[in-house]
């Protein structure tokens, strides 16, 4: 039996995405491939890079879209390539390695943002209806504007609002959007376009 299994795995291993003709004909994924190194190794490399280069100034730099001040760990967290506890422990290890006993402002802010992410998942778990229904029942009566054209312009980064459009185009290009821009883009969709 092991020989048969070994033969199957050898046969599977000889195929590549190219030989199976699974790669997209249009290189829509080129920005994603350039921006990310998926998997656990890529996640730990991204965490280490962030800790070494940006953790110290995270509290101020995280709000400036033109700077590399965020961790860019959200995809790795989402796909389980890295966990919040691993982040927590690695940040504390780093501080100990650098001789710090207390959290720095940047480290404290970063870890609090990781905790807020976990809190959001906690809410979704306990209130699973929130993606489709408001958590606050008073918003059921809100007069939303179900405008498909406005929604399409927003989705394509063609609203005419430079920061909103840049954020959506960044998302389309590399599969990620800066946290501050994400807030602006979401706010524009719901508060300006009134799309739920």
Secondary structure by P-SEA (a helix, b strand, c coil): caaaaaaaaaaaaaccccccccccccccaaaaaacccccaaaaaaaaaaaaaccccccccccccccccccccaaaaaaaccccaaaaaaaaaaaaaaaccccccaaaaaaaaaaaaaaaaaaaaaacccccccccccccccccccccaaaaaaaaacccccaaaaaaaaaaaacccccaaaaaaaaaaaccccccc
